[in-house]
Amino acid sequence: MLAGVAGLAGVGFCAACGGSSRHSANVRTPGHGSVAAAAGAVRPVRSQPEEIAHGVRTARAVALTFHGSGDPALARRLLREVDAAGARVTVMAVGRWLDEEPGTARAFLDNGHELGNHTQNHRDIDAMSEADSHAEIARCAERLKRLTGTAGVWFRPSQTRHASRRVRAQAATLGYRGCLSYDVDSLDFTDPGAPAITRKVLREVRGGSVVSMHLGHSGTVEALPVLLDGLRSRGLRAVTASELMGA
Ligand SMILES: [Zn+2]
């Protein structure tokens, strides 16, 4: 069973980081989820590192993934909301934020959430030289390792929804299982207000979805209780990306 090829429609922007995203012309390799593995599906040989946008659609779970930077007070509020709901989330941490807020990042990990690599400075990774994009991934990986003991399982490129072939290869070289894209864009970074965030996500989310969200926005924090309730009423648990993918 194949899962995870991101559609080309609705490419998102990471305004929190000030840049536009773009389409990648590269062919993307489908991802594979834990349900496929549990069902005995044989994983095809990987010819290149994977880009994964969602898990298998039979999963009764979703992964809420957060761009990891911004106001630590908002991040702590968000952590309290997800913990109170018994949800697990994944923070794709920007290395610079790890330098500034190691305690906040560590609190997510200590409470059972997952941290991934979202580059050191969140600049336009496709506009960089090969050496610079490698360094952006490697420097964030070093910080994650120092802080947590591992570099994490997932890499998410900066200022683009889709990882180029070069970036996927670099992430794989640095030990990442895959590049984590998403199939639901909450557009929370545009600060549309909590109801709009909740409505959009609940309209588009399905089993296996990976939802793109951002730390550092008060509307995101305010949306979470209703959003998590809505997921629950649809029979969808919020789990970490690794749990969703069976990593
Ligand atoms: Zn981002």
Boltz pocket constraint, residues with backbone or C-beta under 6 A from the ligand:
constraints:
  - pocket:
      binder: B
      contacts: [[A, 14], [A, 17], [A, 67], [A, 68], [A, 118], [A, 122], [A, 157], [A, 158], [A, 159]]
      max_distance: 6.0
